[in-house]
Amino acid sequence: MKYIPILTLILLVLCACQSDDEMSRDLKDLAPCGDDVVINKAQFDNALSATILAVSLEDDCLTINYGASGCDASSIVATLIDAGDIAESLPPQRFMKLGIETGACLAYFEKEITINIRDLQVETSSVILHLDGHDTEILYTY
């Protein structure tokens, strides 16, 4: 009888523990990788595109190295914009562009941006991303 409280405590501790996968997901939620992707057809259609130099994907974070003209590097504002259309294929496909706002100057700068693309997930476990100006498809698996 005296072991019942100890066994109950042990069971409670074991039930409260999270798996490594759950803890990893929780940590990703606490450490976002940057701004969120914008899903907006009108904004996609009207945005000027940056010159894409390189792209890398890690977890839910898409990093894009790009070039654009502007008065100085700080005057260039980049936003990853998704058209909102999902091509019904296996895996599904989405279409994006790195929209930029710049000053009226002609100096050329290269920059890097990291964007949280979690909002692009669909019902399947992966989606192919097409980035305007980047020739290679990006397979986003989650």
Residue, then its C-alpha position, 0 to 999 in steps of 0.5 A: m500500500k505504501y508504494i501506491p503514491i510513488l507509483t502514481l507519481i511515476l505514472l504522472v511524470l511519464c504521461a507528462c513527458q513529450s516525445d522528441d518530435e513534439m518538443s522539436r515542433d514546440l521549439k520551432d513554434l517559439a523560434p520563427c524564421g522571419d516574416d510570414v508569407v503573404i497569400n494575396k492574388a492581387q498583390f501577387d499580380n501587381a508586385l515587381s519581382a526581385t532577381i533571385l540568386a539562390v534559394s534554400l529551404e530548412d524546415d518551415c524557413l525559406t531563405i532567398n538571396y536576391g538582387a534589386s536596384g534601389c537608392d541603398a540596401s535599406s530602402i529595398v523592401a522584399t515580401l514573399i507573395d503567394a498567388g493563392d492558387i493551388a494546382e491540383s497535382l500530386p504533390p500540389q503546387r503553389f506559385m510565388k514571387l519575391g515582390i520588392e519595393t525600391g526607391a527610384c535609384l539605379a544602384y544594385f544591391e544583393k540581400e537575403i531574406t528568410i520567410n516562414i512558409r508554414d501557411l503554404q501547407v496543404e492537406t498532403s505532406s508536401v507541396i511543390l513551390h514555384l518561385d518566379g525567377h528561380d528555375t528550380e522547383i522547391l519541394y516543401t515537405y512537412 
